[in-house]
Amino acid sequence: MELNRIEEPYVFELNDSNDLKLIMDSSASLEGKNRGMTPMQLLLGALMGCMSIDVMLVLKKQKMSPKTYKVTVDAIKKEGVPTPYDRIHFRIYIDKDIDLKRVNRAVDLSLNKYCSVRASLHPDIAISYEVFGI
């Protein structure tokens, strides 16, 4: 991977070996220009994505293929510097035809066993979730 500054003061482009690109920027409080997500937003998004891929893989193995799947998040950061996440709460919305007990089990397996992003975060970060059939 490679990171290059493309605009002052803090706009960066992240490139991988497949020539995929992502724009990153700082927060408005640090003169961000709203040209990309902040590193902390990307971290939270990486956790959401990792968990969601795990959930879909577990459900696929159980011969379930939801048409609808969405995750929203509320995250609270600690005060001071640095400002890491303290609490993260996911709301997972999935087809009401899917067995919600199995979805809950898949989320639990992801967050406590399979998700590499979760395993890379500080263990003191409290992560909770709710699953809703829609």
C-alpha positions in Angstrom: 0.0 0.0 0.0 1.1 3.6 -0.6 -0.2 6.9 0.8 0.4 10.2 -1.0 -0.6 13.7 0.0 -2.7 15.1 -2.9 -3.9 18.4 -1.4 -2.8 20.6 1.5 -3.1 20.5 4.3 -4.2 16.9 5.0 -5.8 15.2 2.0 -4.3 11.9 1.1 -4.8 9.2 -1.5 -4.3 5.6 -0.4 -3.5 3.1 -3.2 -3.2 -0.6 -3.1 -1.4 -3.1 -5.4 -4.7 -3.6 -7.4 -4.7 0.1 -8.2 -7.7 0.7 -5.9 -7.9 4.2 -4.4 -9.4 5.8 -1.4 -9.3 9.5 -0.4 -8.7 10.4 3.2 -8.9 13.8 4.9 -8.6 15.2 8.4 -11.6 16.3 10.5 -13.0 19.8 10.1 -11.5 20.7 13.5 -8.0 20.1 12.0 -8.7 22.1 8.8 -10.2 19.1 6.9 -11.8 19.9 3.6 -14.4 17.1 3.6 -12.7 15.4 0.7 -12.6 12.0 2.2 -13.3 10.1 5.4 -11.1 10.5 8.4 -8.8 7.7 9.6 -11.2 7.1 12.5 -14.2 6.8 10.2 -12.3 4.4 8.0 -11.4 2.3 11.1 -15.0 2.1 12.1 -16.0 1.3 8.5 -13.3 -1.4 8.4 -14.8 -3.0 11.5 -18.3 -2.8 10.0 -17.1 -4.4 6.8 -15.1 -7.1 8.4 -18.1 -8.1 10.6 -20.5 -8.0 7.7 -18.3 -10.2 5.5 -18.1 -12.7 8.3 -21.9 -12.6 8.9 -22.6 -13.1 5.2 -20.1 -16.0 5.0 -21.6 -17.8 8.1 -25.2 -17.3 6.7 -24.1 -18.6 3.2 -22.7 -21.7 4.8 -26.1 -22.2 6.4 -27.8 -21.8 3.0 -29.2 -18.3 3.8 -28.8 -15.4 1.4 -30.5 -12.2 2.6 -31.6 -9.7 0.0 -31.5 -6.8 2.5 -28.6 -6.2 4.9 -27.6 -2.8 6.4 -25.6 -1.8 9.4 -25.7 1.5 11.2 -23.4 2.5 14.1 -23.2 4.8 17.1 -19.7 5.3 18.4 -18.5 7.2 21.4 -14.9 8.3 21.7 -12.9 9.0 24.9 -12.0 12.5 25.8 -8.4 13.9 25.5 -5.6 13.0 23.2 -5.6 10.5 21.7 -9.4 10.0 21.3 -9.9 6.3 20.7 -13.3 4.7 20.5 -14.7 3.8 23.9 -18.0 2.3 22.9 -19.3 1.1 19.6 -22.9 -0.1 19.0 -24.1 -1.6 15.8 -27.7 -1.9 14.6 -28.0 -4.7 12.0 -31.0 -4.7 9.7 -31.7 -7.9 7.7 -34.5 -9.7 5.9 -37.2 -10.6 8.4 -37.3 -14.1 6.7 -33.8 -14.8 8.0 -33.7 -16.6 11.4 -32.5 -13.7 13.7 -31.1 -16.2 16.2 -28.7 -17.4 13.5 -27.8 -13.8 12.6 -27.1 -13.0 16.3 -24.9 -16.1 16.4 -23.0 -15.1 13.3 -22.4 -11.6 14.6 -21.2 -13.0 17.9 -18.8 -15.4 16.1 -17.5 -12.5 14.0 -16.8 -10.1 16.8 -15.4 -12.7 19.2 -13.6 -15.1 16.9 -13.2 -14.3 13.2 -13.0 -10.6 12.6 -9.3 -9.6 12.2 -10.2 -5.9 12.5 -11.9 -6.5 15.9 -8.9 -8.6 17.0 -6.6 -5.6 16.1 -8.5 -3.1 18.3 -7.9 -2.5 22.0 -9.9 -5.1 24.0 -11.3 -2.4 26.3 -13.4 -1.0 23.5 -17.0 -2.1 24.4 -18.8 -3.4 21.3 -22.5 -4.2 21.3 -25.1 -4.9 18.7 -28.8 -5.4 18.0 -30.3 -7.3 15.1 -33.6 -6.2 13.5 -35.7 -8.0 10.9 -37.1 -5.7 8.3 
